Amino acid sequence: MEDTQKCTRRNFLKGAGIGAAGLAAAGMFGCAPSAPATSDSSDSAAGTAGSSAPASSWRTAPEPIAEDSIAETADCDVLVIGLSFSGCAAFRAAAEAGAKVIAMEAHPEDNHTCLGMGHFGHINSEFLRERGVNGVDPIEFLNNWQLRAANRSNAALARKFTNTCGEAFDWYIDCLTQEERDALEIQFYPTDESYTTFKNGLGTYIGTASTMPVQEKILGNLLQVGLDAGAQIYWGCPAQQLTTDADGAVTGAIGQKEDGSYVKVAASKGVIVAAGDYSGNQEMAKELLSQITNMIGDDGEIISSGYQGDGLKLCYWAGGQLDPYQSSMGGDYYYPCDSPMDPLGSAASLWINADGKRYCNEGFGFMEWAAYAGALQPQGPVANVFDSNYEALIKAQPACHMGIDYPNGGMDGLPALLEAAVAGGAEGSGADTNPVVYAADDYATLGGYLGYEGETLDNFVASIERYNELCATGLDEDFGKEKSLMFAVNQPPYYAYKGEKSLGGMLCNTSGVAIDENGQVLARETFRPIPGLFAAGNTAGSRFGIQYTTALCGVSIAFAVTQGKFTAEYVASLA
């Protein structure tokens, strides 16, 4: 099976040359990495925290910055490091709470970019109520969250998000005009009779508001409200180290300005580190994301759009405990074609591996979990097979990541693509489409177009026939797919596309240091909160368990903003 169309998340990122800047333009998945902090120094107190973990160069704190190198000093109640989604929210919230606030942002003011698509996944906001979206039982939502996280997220933290994310969204968009509010799309809404909350025992919810068209205005407002309240920003001033007292409490930070000079900021109430993830740092990513490294091997590469781990380093050097369950947005699962261009999105169609065999329940809970099985399939192409009843198939999908947002036009281009597949015969929909979709009136011809031959072609045909038998009975005796997701491949023309199994491609990682329900970083060995040290956004862990698998899209940004807000309010309230 040569010349496989390599439609994968990994190749989408790598082939398109999408890095940190490119992702901002592409606007993908509601991923919310923050600005890097470029940490290459630490003071003696923050740099002497011991660890029993294997030695890695990033774990070793650099030499402390000498006091006589400090050119400027400042003081505040709350210091925010990094001004992306969580940092901007913290900046405004702390200032609104009456605290004296200073922020350090690595980028200069004229090159300040917050990365993400602007999707904000939440429940129970006034905005959603105004639009007719049903409310969600917070206990149901919380238990569903913990089930997805295998109970490995901090339940108290998840509960706080559950109870406050709606309020946070209303606060987040309070600068919009009524016309701008009315123009915000809600993913997968309005629903029709195809939508159900629970599939295979796991819930997905309606509540993802798409704010990308007004994201710049919203984030600018977060900063402006803080500035109007007297807060200050050091632009182009990455934090280099945290400062601590003799007891290990974090007391502030030292940043390096664009002219190379150092500024030392004392924070009497606390420091909130919101400086993004570490997936762009190969050493850190391959060490900490072991679930990916174990599959790609020592010579494999993790391809991501993330940052260098500067926020995690700052917290670790100050004694912070790593989240034991380091999670990511992808990299350790595969399904055809695991790409933003996937024609079927999260629909539970028929997946067939390189040997021509069906291998899993394609509708198990939600896309990420269903796709875990693909990671361990034989190397080679994986095919996605469906028929002319594709509209019903797509509408039966859970409202989750990679889903086709058909109420908002997400399916509009599919008929033309399938028409091109029919017209193209063995050439499929054309080399300029990604993936190339093939169409045929019989299974064997379709399999041949995909590259199956001999025994694998026989298996391919047999797999479809067996699947149709199971669909006819409504009982998936092979893998247990829910009846409502079983759509036989029996209405020609039949369609299929394929992707080359590939691992290690991810958007960012969604974990860092362990935190409590207030966002306070926990110390190694004692697991007690470190006085004065807080983390938010992708510098923080304790949120998603082993994988970024959420009950609605856009929770990365929603959690960043919501937690940035309530953590800042908590820090500002301290004596």
Secondary structure, DSSP 4 states (H G I P E B T S, - for coil): --S-----HHHHHHHTT--HHHHHHHT-TT-------------TTTT-----SPP-GGGS--PPPPGGGEEEEEEEEEEEE--SHHHHHHHHHHHHTT--EEEE-SS-GGG----S--EEE-SS-HHHHHTTPPP--HHHHHHHHHHHTTT-S-HHHHHHHHHHHHHHHHHHTTTS-HHHHHH-EETT-S--TT--SEETTEE--S-EEE-GGGHHHHHHHHHHHHHHTT-EEETT--EEEEEE-TTS-EEEEEEE-TTS-EEEEEEEEEEEE-----TT-HHHHHHH-HHHHHHH-TT---B-S----HHHHHHHHTTBPBPSS--EEESS---S--STT-TTTT---EEE-TTS-B-S-TTSSSHHHHHHHHHTSPSSEEEEEE-TTHHHHHHTS-S-TT---GGGTTTTTHHHHHHHHHHHGGGTT-TTSSSPPEEESSHHHHHHHHT--HHHHHHHHHHHHHHHHHHHHT--TTT---GGG---S-SSSEEEEEEE---SBEEEE---B-B-TT-EEEBTTT-PEEEEEEE-GGGB-SSSTTS---SSTTHHHHHHHHHHHHHHHHHHH--
